Amino acid sequence: MPNLSVIEMSYEYDNDEPARIELMKPFDRISNPRDIRHKLRLNQQEFWSKIGVTQSGGSRYESGRSMPKPVRELLRLVHIEGIALDKARGDDFEVVSYLKSANPRLYRTLKKAAQGKTTRKK
């Protein structure tokens, strides 16, 4: 697996410190989703329900069953990138994609600002 940077994510849970999660590239293999879940201090029901997977299905993935690409991507988007799927809309992704290609410098500046806001939030 490539050397990936680490970010801190704070959730609205009673945690002593933010979870540290490795950034992933789209469609990267997830070696052990249980490790990600433990770092976020979530139980199986909380973790897997955020991406539309039942607790029993998530348990199978944590035990080594192959995870389909759409599930891997949802896991990455929600639990690693911190995207709240219930608030994201298709046109939001179109705007981001356009901004990224039309003005990469502004995109990087806004991304850094947003990440700084996310990591400070408690």
Sequence and secondary structure as in RCSB ss.txt:
>XXXX:A:sequence
MPNLSVIEMSYEYDNDEPARIELMKPFDRISNPRDIRHKLRLNQQEFWSKIGVTQSGGSRYESGRSMPKPVRELL
RLVHIEGIALDKARGDDFEVVSYLKSANPRLYRTLKKAAQGKTTRKK
>XXXX:A:secstr
     EEEE  SS  SS EEEE   TT   S HHHHHHHTT  HHHHHHTTT  HHHHHHHHTT    HHHHHHH
IIIIIS   TTT  HHHHHHHHHHHHH HHHHHHHHHHHHHHHHH  
